[in-house]
Amino acid sequence: MSYCPAEELIRREEARGDRRAGLALTQLAFIYQQQELYHIAVDTFYSVCPTNR
């Protein structure tokens, strides 16, 4: 489960301007294929996106 939608990751990647296009989605796919359990999860989408408040 991703705590930041793919669309938002792409938007952030484009806004930064210093990342290779598609890097965020590649990293997202890699991280979640590892199937590791985490002790903590941080929602980086809800708290910064005004449309989700």
URLIN-V762385 format. One record per backbone hydrogen bond with DSSP energy under -1.0 kcal/mol. CO is the residue of the C=O (numbers start at 1). NH is the residue of the N-H. E is the energy in kcal/mol with one decimal. If there is no record, write none. Layout:
# URLIN-V762385
co;nh;e
CO;NH;E
CO;NH;E
This chain:
# URLIN-V762385
co;nh;e
5;9;-2.0
6;10;-2.4
7;11;-2.1
8;12;-2.6
9;13;-2.4
10;14;-2.5
11;15;-2.3
12;16;-2.2
13;17;-1.5
20;23;-2.1
22;26;-2.1
23;27;-2.7
24;28;-2.4
25;29;-2.4
26;30;-2.1
27;31;-2.8
28;32;-2.0
29;33;-1.1
45;48;-1.1
45;49;-1.5
49;52;-2.1
50;53;-1.2
